[in-house]
């Protein structure tokens, strides 16, 4: 069994995606016996192999993997860092909050824009763990709804109000996404975007105003429907 596990771990970096995925599935099937050898192998795996390892750790839910997931928060690959943070959230490792805060500070030092997926993931996990306070003004909070898999969404009919409310409370709206609900479930819906770029050197009041103008202009092009909802990503000055 030990040799078989080692062979499968070696396949996680295989050039063939099919072979790598097959190895990942078999390691998941074997179960917790793979945890220790996989932990030892992670530093020597490449990006794809490390991502597969994270999925295995997450699936098996064994707390022994937590130190490795924390170490991967400092990996050279941004997707690996992001997936590690999300895995720590799924495993509810609240003791990882200081490491996640340090990871977010490194991200800011690197100059990673706050609307990049890694930044969004880290803020989300920190908020979930109580290590970050998301500012949600009263009006925005009162219009919030939960729909299907969306824990926090807003009716598109009230989106302009939400954008203005956030800006009036010094929150910069980074972007919003649209979701359509129906009998077949909830699915992402495209919309016109301006590709507004966050300027870390601009004064915060200007950033808030520019972000509001861009979001309102995008919202103006939306065809309003009662079954259309928006998820909104915004930050406080302390996040920038």
URVENFEN-V151464 format. One line per field, one symbol per residue. ss: DSSP state (H for helix, E for strand, C for the rest). phi: phi as a letter, one per 40 degrees, with the letter a starting at -180 (. if undefined). burial: 1 if it has 9 or more other ideal C-beta (glycine too) atoms within 8 Angstrom, else 0. A space follows every 10 residues. Layout:
ss=???
phi=???
burial=???
//
This chain:
ss=CHHHHHHHHH HCCCCCHHHH HHHHHHHHHH CHHHHHHHHH HHCCCCHHHH HHHHHHHHHH CCHHHHHHHH HHHHCCCHHH HHHHHHHHHH CCCHHHHHHH HHHHHHHHHH CCCCCCHHHH HHHHHHHHCC CCCCCCCHHH HHHEEEECCE EEEEEHHHHH HHHHHHHHCC CEEEEEEEEE EECCEEEEEC CCCCCCCCCC CCCHHHHHHH HHHHHHHHHH CCCCCCCEEE EEEEECHHHC
phi=.dcccccccc ccbccccccc cccccccccc gcccdcccdc cdcbccdccc cccdccdccc gccccddccc cccbcccccc cccccccccc cfccccddcc cccccccccc gcdccccccc cccccccccg cabccbddcd ccccbbbfcc cbabdccbcc ccdcccccbg bcccabbbbb bacchbbcbc acbcfcbcbc ccdddccccc ccdccccccc ccccbccbbb bbbbbcdccc
burial=0000110110 1111000011 1111011101 0001101110 1100100111 1111111101 0000110111 1110100011 1111111110 1010011011 1111011100 0111110111 1111111010 1100001011 0011001001 0011110110 1111111001 1111110111 1000010000 0000000100 0001001111 1101111110 0100000111 1111110001
//
